[in-house]
Amino acid sequence: MMTDPQYPPATARHGRPAPPVTATERRQANAKRGRNFLAIAGLVLGVAALAVTFVPDIEFVAWPLGGLALVLAISGLVQVKKGAVGDRGLAITAIVVAAAALLTTAGVLLYSTFLGGGESGLHLPAVAGDKHAVTFQVTSAGGATVRYGSLSDQRTENAPASTDAWQGQASYNNGSYLLTLTADTRNASVDNEINCAILVDGKKVAENSGTTIALCTANVN
Protein backbone atom coordinates (compact mmCIF):
# COMPACT_ATOMS: atom_id res chain seq x y z
CA MET A 1 0.00 0.00 0.00
CA MET A 2 1.43 3.37 -1.03
CA THR A 3 1.26 6.27 1.36
CA ASP A 4 1.94 9.96 0.94
CA PRO A 5 5.62 10.72 1.50
CA GLN A 6 6.43 12.66 4.62
CA TYR A 7 8.31 15.94 4.28
CA PRO A 8 10.64 16.98 7.09
CA PRO A 9 8.68 18.91 9.68
CA ALA A 10 9.34 22.61 9.94
CA THR A 11 10.67 23.91 13.21
CA ALA A 12 7.92 25.80 15.05
CA ARG A 13 8.37 28.54 17.60
CA HIS A 14 9.33 27.64 21.16
CA GLY A 15 11.19 24.56 19.86
CA ARG A 16 8.07 22.45 19.21
CA PRO A 17 8.13 20.77 15.75
CA ALA A 18 5.19 21.47 13.46
CA PRO A 19 3.18 18.47 12.24
CA PRO A 20 4.46 16.97 8.97
CA VAL A 21 2.83 18.10 5.73
CA THR A 22 1.85 15.39 3.26
CA ALA A 23 2.11 15.69 -0.50
CA THR A 24 -1.71 15.64 -0.77
CA GLU A 25 -2.07 18.53 1.65
CA ARG A 26 0.62 20.45 -0.19
CA ARG A 27 -1.20 19.96 -3.55
CA GLN A 28 -4.53 21.05 -2.02
CA ALA A 29 -2.94 24.15 -0.53
CA ASN A 30 -1.39 25.10 -3.86
CA ALA A 31 -4.45 24.24 -5.99
CA LYS A 32 -5.92 27.20 -7.85
CA ARG A 33 -9.53 27.93 -6.93
CA GLY A 34 -12.11 28.07 -9.70
CA ARG A 35 -13.79 31.22 -10.97
CA ASN A 36 -16.77 32.52 -9.03
CA PHE A 37 -19.42 32.42 -11.74
CA LEU A 38 -22.22 33.23 -9.28
CA ALA A 39 -20.51 36.48 -8.33
CA ILE A 40 -19.83 37.29 -12.00
CA ALA A 41 -23.49 36.75 -12.92
CA GLY A 42 -24.60 38.83 -9.91
CA LEU A 43 -22.32 41.70 -10.95
CA VAL A 44 -23.56 41.65 -14.55
CA LEU A 45 -27.22 41.63 -13.50
CA GLY A 46 -26.60 44.36 -10.92
CA VAL A 47 -25.06 46.63 -13.54
CA ALA A 48 -27.97 45.88 -15.89
CA ALA A 49 -30.46 46.75 -13.13
CA LEU A 50 -28.73 50.07 -12.53
CA ALA A 51 -28.81 50.84 -16.25
CA VAL A 52 -32.52 50.17 -16.82
CA THR A 53 -33.56 52.10 -13.70
CA PHE A 54 -33.37 55.32 -15.70
CA VAL A 55 -34.89 54.00 -18.94
CA PRO A 56 -38.56 55.08 -19.33
CA ASP A 57 -41.20 52.37 -19.82
CA ILE A 58 -38.90 49.49 -18.78
CA GLU A 59 -37.60 50.74 -15.43
CA PHE A 60 -39.82 48.21 -13.62
CA VAL A 61 -37.47 45.45 -14.87
CA ALA A 62 -34.84 46.78 -12.43
CA TRP A 63 -36.67 45.17 -9.48
CA PRO A 64 -36.34 41.49 -10.57
CA LEU A 65 -32.88 42.09 -12.04
CA GLY A 66 -31.59 43.69 -8.84
CA GLY A 67 -33.18 41.05 -6.62
CA LEU A 68 -31.72 38.18 -8.64
CA ALA A 69 -28.34 39.90 -8.73
CA LEU A 70 -28.29 40.21 -4.94
CA VAL A 71 -29.19 36.54 -4.46
CA LEU A 72 -26.46 35.38 -6.86
CA ALA A 73 -23.85 37.68 -5.33
CA ILE A 74 -24.58 36.49 -1.79
CA SER A 75 -24.46 32.87 -2.97
CA GLY A 76 -21.09 33.57 -4.57
CA LEU A 77 -19.74 34.97 -1.30
CA VAL A 78 -20.99 31.89 0.56
CA GLN A 79 -19.10 29.68 -1.90
CA VAL A 80 -15.95 31.72 -1.23
CA LYS A 81 -16.29 31.20 2.52
CA LYS A 82 -16.68 27.45 1.94
CA GLY A 83 -13.44 27.46 -0.02
CA ALA A 84 -15.09 26.15 -3.20
CA VAL A 85 -14.17 29.17 -5.35
CA GLY A 86 -12.15 32.35 -5.16
CA ASP A 87 -12.85 35.97 -6.18
CA ARG A 88 -13.98 37.16 -2.74
CA GLY A 89 -13.52 40.79 -3.75
CA LEU A 90 -15.65 40.25 -6.86
CA ALA A 91 -18.46 38.74 -4.79
CA ILE A 92 -18.44 41.70 -2.39
CA THR A 93 -18.46 44.13 -5.32
CA ALA A 94 -21.44 42.31 -6.84
CA ILE A 95 -23.36 42.58 -3.56
CA VAL A 96 -22.67 46.31 -3.34
CA VAL A 97 -23.74 46.91 -6.96
CA ALA A 98 -26.94 44.84 -6.58
CA ALA A 99 -27.88 46.63 -3.36
CA ALA A 100 -27.19 50.00 -4.99
CA ALA A 101 -29.44 49.06 -7.92
CA LEU A 102 -32.32 48.16 -5.60
CA LEU A 103 -31.90 51.32 -3.53
CA THR A 104 -31.72 53.48 -6.65
CA THR A 105 -34.85 51.91 -8.09
CA ALA A 106 -36.69 52.46 -4.80
CA GLY A 107 -35.49 56.07 -4.68
CA VAL A 108 -36.66 56.79 -8.22
CA LEU A 109 -40.07 55.27 -7.48
CA LEU A 110 -40.48 57.20 -4.23
CA TYR A 111 -39.41 60.45 -5.84
CA SER A 112 -41.80 60.12 -8.78
CA THR A 113 -44.68 58.99 -6.53
CA PHE A 114 -44.36 61.31 -3.53
CA LEU A 115 -42.27 64.25 -4.73
CA GLY A 116 -43.33 64.52 -8.36
CA GLY A 117 -44.97 67.93 -8.53
CA GLY A 118 -45.30 70.90 -10.83
CA GLU A 119 -45.27 70.24 -14.53
CA SER A 120 -43.95 66.69 -14.08
CA GLY A 121 -46.49 65.67 -11.41
CA LEU A 122 -49.97 64.19 -11.44
CA HIS A 123 -52.44 67.04 -11.88
CA LEU A 124 -55.75 67.00 -10.00
CA PRO A 125 -57.94 68.17 -11.64
CA ALA A 126 -56.70 67.56 -15.19
CA VAL A 127 -54.68 70.25 -16.97
CA ALA A 128 -55.30 70.91 -20.64
CA GLY A 129 -52.30 70.11 -22.81
CA ASP A 130 -50.87 67.30 -20.66
CA LYS A 131 -49.76 64.21 -22.56
CA HIS A 132 -51.76 61.64 -20.58
CA ALA A 133 -55.36 61.77 -19.35
CA VAL A 134 -56.57 59.78 -16.33
CA THR A 135 -60.24 59.01 -15.67
CA PHE A 136 -61.51 57.62 -12.35
CA GLN A 137 -64.95 56.01 -12.58
CA VAL A 138 -67.38 54.81 -9.89
CA THR A 139 -70.91 53.45 -10.14
CA SER A 140 -72.85 52.85 -6.93
CA ALA A 141 -76.48 51.76 -6.46
CA GLY A 142 -76.70 53.39 -3.02
CA GLY A 143 -74.17 56.21 -3.30
CA ALA A 144 -70.54 56.16 -2.15
CA THR A 145 -67.75 58.30 -0.74
CA VAL A 146 -64.95 58.44 -3.28
CA ARG A 147 -61.24 59.11 -2.70
CA TYR A 148 -59.05 59.28 -5.79
CA GLY A 149 -55.64 60.45 -6.99
CA SER A 150 -52.13 59.22 -6.08
CA LEU A 151 -50.60 58.27 -2.74
CA SER A 152 -49.27 61.79 -2.25
CA ASP A 153 -52.29 63.74 -3.53
CA GLN A 154 -55.93 62.67 -3.17
CA ARG A 155 -59.37 64.24 -3.53
CA THR A 156 -62.65 63.26 -1.85
CA GLU A 157 -66.07 63.49 -3.50
CA ASN A 158 -69.48 61.79 -3.33
CA ALA A 159 -70.82 59.47 -6.01
CA PRO A 160 -74.61 59.72 -6.50
CA ALA A 161 -76.97 56.88 -5.68
CA SER A 162 -77.60 55.79 -9.25
CA THR A 163 -76.27 53.58 -11.99
CA ASP A 164 -74.72 56.56 -13.75
CA ALA A 165 -70.93 56.61 -13.55
CA TRP A 166 -69.28 59.26 -11.42
CA GLN A 167 -66.03 60.48 -12.97
CA GLY A 168 -62.93 62.23 -11.70
CA GLN A 169 -60.25 63.59 -14.02
CA ALA A 170 -56.46 63.88 -13.71
CA SER A 171 -53.52 64.25 -16.09
CA TYR A 172 -49.73 64.06 -16.23
CA ASN A 173 -46.84 64.53 -18.64
CA ASN A 174 -44.18 62.15 -17.33
CA GLY A 175 -43.11 60.22 -14.25
CA SER A 176 -44.36 57.09 -12.49
CA TYR A 177 -47.42 57.16 -10.23
CA LEU A 178 -49.41 54.75 -8.10
CA LEU A 179 -53.00 55.74 -8.88
CA THR A 180 -55.62 54.88 -6.27
CA LEU A 181 -59.42 54.94 -6.29
CA THR A 182 -61.50 53.94 -3.26
CA ALA A 183 -65.30 54.00 -3.04
CA ASP A 184 -67.18 52.92 0.09
CA THR A 185 -70.88 52.91 0.85
CA ARG A 186 -72.59 55.85 2.57
CA ASN A 187 -75.72 53.90 3.45
CA ALA A 188 -75.09 50.58 5.22
CA SER A 189 -78.81 49.70 5.17
CA VAL A 190 -78.84 49.58 1.36
CA ASP A 191 -77.57 46.61 -0.62
CA ASN A 192 -74.98 48.69 -2.42
CA GLU A 193 -73.13 47.31 -5.43
CA ILE A 194 -70.04 49.45 -6.04
CA ASN A 195 -67.83 49.32 -9.12
CA CYS A 196 -64.60 51.25 -9.69
CA ALA A 197 -62.29 51.62 -12.67
CA ILE A 198 -59.21 53.64 -13.66
CA LEU A 199 -58.58 54.56 -17.30
CA VAL A 200 -55.39 56.06 -18.75
CA ASP A 201 -55.72 57.60 -22.22
CA GLY A 202 -59.01 55.74 -22.60
CA LYS A 203 -57.52 52.32 -21.76
CA LYS A 204 -58.76 50.57 -18.61
CA VAL A 205 -55.80 49.79 -16.35
CA ALA A 206 -57.69 48.71 -13.19
CA GLU A 207 -61.19 47.70 -12.12
CA ASN A 208 -62.85 46.16 -9.08
CA SER A 209 -66.24 45.78 -7.40
CA GLY A 210 -67.78 45.07 -4.00
CA THR A 211 -70.92 45.47 -1.90
CA THR A 212 -69.51 47.85 0.73
CA ILE A 213 -66.17 48.99 -0.69
CA ALA A 214 -64.29 48.85 -3.98
CA LEU A 215 -60.59 49.60 -4.35
CA CYS A 216 -58.68 50.13 -7.61
CA THR A 217 -54.93 50.73 -7.91
CA ALA A 218 -52.62 51.01 -10.92
CA ASN A 219 -48.97 51.81 -11.51
CA VAL A 220 -48.51 54.08 -14.52
CA ASN A 221 -45.54 55.80 -16.13
Disulfide bonds with the S-S distance in Angstrom:
Cys196-Cys216 2.15
